[in-house]
Structure formats: C-alpha cells, structure tokens
Amino acid sequence: MNAIQLHARATPGFDDRVTQTLAVLQKALTRERARYAAKPAEAAKFLAIGEAPRNPKLPAAEHAAWAQVATLLLNLSETVTRN
C-alpha cells in the first residue's frame, strides 16, 4: 500500500478519494516543477535545509518539486491523525 492509499483509506469513499488525491498531488507537482524550473536558486535554497546533504545527481528543480509534494502529503491531517 502506498502513501496515497493510506491517506485515502482514512476517509469514506476510498476509490473517489484516491482519484481526488492523485489529481491534487499531480497539480501540485506540475506547479512546483514550473516554480523551481523558473527559479533554480529557490530550489537550491529549499534543498539546503535539513541534515542530509543533497544528492547532486538529482536535478535540483525536480528534487525540490517532489520534496514539496512529499511535504504536502505528510502534512495532511489524515496522514498525522488516526481515527
């Protein structure tokens, strides 16, 4: 089971919720890719935060975009709260 399924499973309408969640996450990924592609310095600044060094083999804009999507997913109340 992946993170999206875990999130969606916590609410009624599992299949509909998965579809909706995927659409929101895809839109967020598209938005963040465009944001960081247009402003690579922001991507580098964002990825400089934290304890682990950034993997230079990964494109910074793509890495930052996916990191933002992961942050979005992990901050959902369904992710941090169990009913």
Backbone bond lengths (Angstrom), bond angles and torsions (degrees), N, CA, C in turn:
res aa  C-N    CA-C-N  psi(-1)  N-CA   C-N-CA  omega(-1)  CA-C   N-CA-C  phi
1 M - - - 1.450 - - 1.527 108.01 -
2 N 1.332 116.86 133.92 1.451 119.50 -179.82 1.526 111.32 -95.10
3 A 1.314 116.12 175.28 1.468 121.69 -175.65 1.520 112.09 -61.80
4 I 1.313 117.90 -36.60 1.463 120.57 -179.78 1.520 109.62 -66.24
5 Q 1.315 117.25 -41.53 1.458 119.99 178.55 1.522 111.36 -65.68
6 L 1.324 117.36 -38.74 1.462 120.15 177.15 1.520 111.14 -61.97
7 H 1.329 116.05 -42.51 1.458 120.75 178.25 1.528 110.17 -62.94
8 A 1.308 116.84 -49.72 1.459 121.57 -175.46 1.521 111.87 -67.83
9 R 1.307 117.36 -32.39 1.458 122.06 -177.47 1.530 111.96 -63.98
10 A 1.317 116.32 -23.90 1.460 121.07 -177.38 1.529 112.51 -75.19
11 T 1.317 117.55 -5.64 1.463 120.59 -176.99 1.524 110.21 -127.99
12 P 1.339 116.90 156.23 1.469 119.89 176.21 1.529 111.05 -63.51
13 G 1.321 117.33 158.34 1.459 121.28 179.58 1.510 111.89 72.11
14 F 1.319 116.46 49.82 1.468 122.81 -172.97 1.529 113.38 -47.15
15 D 1.329 118.55 -55.34 1.468 121.23 -175.58 1.522 111.83 -63.74
16 D 1.322 116.79 -43.35 1.460 120.05 178.04 1.521 110.62 -63.85
17 R 1.313 115.81 -39.22 1.465 120.27 -179.04 1.524 111.11 -66.04
18 V 1.329 117.08 -38.94 1.468 120.34 177.42 1.520 109.87 -62.03
19 T 1.322 116.85 -46.10 1.466 121.26 179.82 1.523 110.58 -60.88
20 Q 1.321 117.19 -45.56 1.463 121.33 179.54 1.523 111.35 -64.54
21 T 1.312 116.51 -43.48 1.459 121.01 -178.92 1.528 110.70 -63.84
22 L 1.321 116.77 -43.69 1.465 120.12 177.82 1.520 111.72 -61.17
23 A 1.322 117.05 -39.29 1.466 120.66 179.09 1.527 110.81 -64.51
24 V 1.317 116.70 -42.92 1.469 120.75 179.18 1.525 110.37 -64.83
25 L 1.324 117.18 -44.24 1.456 120.77 -179.32 1.530 111.65 -66.92
26 Q 1.332 117.30 -37.63 1.464 120.65 177.65 1.525 110.21 -64.87
27 K 1.326 116.45 -42.36 1.467 120.30 178.58 1.530 110.41 -63.31
28 A 1.335 115.81 -41.62 1.467 120.08 178.96 1.531 110.56 -64.42
29 L 1.328 117.28 -41.98 1.465 120.32 179.51 1.529 110.67 -63.53
30 T 1.310 117.12 -43.76 1.465 120.92 177.94 1.523 110.77 -60.23
31 R 1.339 115.93 -45.00 1.472 121.04 179.93 1.524 110.76 -62.61
32 E 1.328 117.45 -46.07 1.466 121.22 -177.37 1.519 111.94 -69.96
33 R 1.321 117.59 -35.24 1.469 120.10 175.38 1.526 110.22 -60.19
34 A 1.331 115.99 -46.20 1.469 120.30 -179.93 1.522 110.54 -64.58
35 R 1.307 115.89 -42.60 1.472 120.92 -179.61 1.522 111.38 -58.85
36 Y 1.329 115.86 -51.20 1.460 119.20 -175.20 1.534 112.53 -77.59
37 A 1.321 117.92 -26.15 1.468 119.67 174.83 1.524 109.94 -67.31
38 A 1.332 116.38 -35.97 1.460 121.02 179.50 1.523 112.60 -77.01
39 K 1.345 116.19 -25.55 1.468 120.42 -176.91 1.533 110.09 -134.54
40 P 1.331 116.98 75.26 1.461 120.28 -177.48 1.528 114.18 -60.21
41 A 1.327 117.13 -27.61 1.469 119.42 178.63 1.528 110.45 -65.89
42 E 1.326 117.16 -34.46 1.470 120.45 176.78 1.524 110.53 -66.27
43 A 1.324 116.76 -38.52 1.465 120.55 177.49 1.521 110.32 -61.89
44 A 1.310 116.58 -46.72 1.468 120.94 -179.96 1.528 110.95 -62.94
45 K 1.322 116.23 -41.23 1.468 120.48 179.27 1.527 110.88 -63.91
46 F 1.325 116.57 -44.70 1.465 121.17 179.00 1.528 111.05 -62.14
47 L 1.313 116.78 -43.63 1.463 120.91 -176.54 1.527 112.87 -75.38
48 A 1.312 117.92 -13.01 1.463 121.29 177.77 1.535 111.63 -76.42
49 I 1.323 116.40 -14.81 1.466 121.65 -179.73 1.525 109.12 -78.14
50 G 1.311 116.59 138.03 1.459 120.43 176.19 1.512 112.56 116.66
51 E 1.308 114.36 174.58 1.464 120.44 -175.75 1.522 113.24 -86.42
52 A 1.337 116.89 -34.97 1.462 120.34 -175.34 1.528 110.05 -86.14
53 P 1.316 116.95 140.55 1.464 119.02 176.54 1.527 110.50 -69.74
54 R 1.314 116.14 151.97 1.460 121.90 178.50 1.514 110.42 -73.81
55 N 1.315 116.72 141.85 1.458 121.51 176.32 1.531 108.43 -77.87
56 P 1.323 118.66 111.79 1.466 120.90 -176.92 1.530 113.25 -68.95
57 K 1.335 118.66 -11.41 1.464 121.29 178.02 1.530 111.39 -74.65
58 L 1.323 116.85 -20.73 1.465 121.01 178.71 1.522 110.03 -89.86
59 P 1.331 118.11 135.27 1.469 119.98 175.77 1.532 109.51 -61.08
60 A 1.319 116.42 129.20 1.470 120.57 -174.52 1.519 112.86 -58.21
61 A 1.327 118.51 -42.59 1.472 120.66 -178.29 1.526 111.13 -63.69
62 E 1.317 117.05 -42.44 1.474 120.91 -179.84 1.529 110.35 -69.04
63 H 1.309 116.28 -42.10 1.465 121.30 178.77 1.525 110.78 -60.97
64 A 1.315 116.77 -46.19 1.461 121.18 -179.77 1.528 111.23 -65.09
65 A 1.321 117.37 -39.96 1.465 120.87 179.21 1.523 110.78 -61.84
66 W 1.320 117.04 -46.75 1.469 120.38 179.06 1.530 111.24 -67.09
67 A 1.312 117.57 -35.33 1.461 120.57 177.66 1.531 110.54 -63.76
68 Q 1.320 116.95 -38.17 1.468 120.22 177.77 1.523 110.71 -66.32
69 V 1.321 117.27 -40.13 1.463 120.67 178.11 1.534 110.04 -65.08
70 A 1.312 117.21 -41.23 1.457 120.59 177.30 1.528 110.92 -62.42
71 T 1.315 116.41 -40.33 1.469 121.04 177.36 1.517 110.54 -62.80
72 L 1.321 116.21 -42.88 1.459 120.93 177.63 1.524 110.59 -59.18
73 L 1.302 116.58 -47.82 1.464 121.56 -179.27 1.523 111.76 -63.24
74 L 1.310 116.82 -43.35 1.466 120.43 -178.00 1.526 113.05 -72.15
75 N 1.325 117.96 -19.97 1.460 120.72 179.15 1.520 113.96 -91.73
76 L 1.318 118.21 -0.73 1.455 120.37 176.91 1.528 109.47 -66.73
77 S 1.315 116.31 139.67 1.472 119.33 -178.85 1.519 111.46 -59.79
78 E 1.340 117.86 -32.40 1.471 120.41 178.76 1.524 111.48 -66.37
79 T 1.332 117.30 -24.68 1.451 120.65 -180.00 1.523 111.69 -78.65
80 V 1.317 116.64 -36.59 1.463 120.45 -174.40 1.527 114.05 -99.70
81 T 1.326 117.27 -6.58 1.461 121.08 -177.92 1.515 110.19 -122.99
82 R 1.287 116.67 133.05 1.459 121.20 174.68 1.499 109.12 -105.93
83 N 1.327 116.55 133.58 1.463 120.63 177.17 1.502 111.01 -85.84
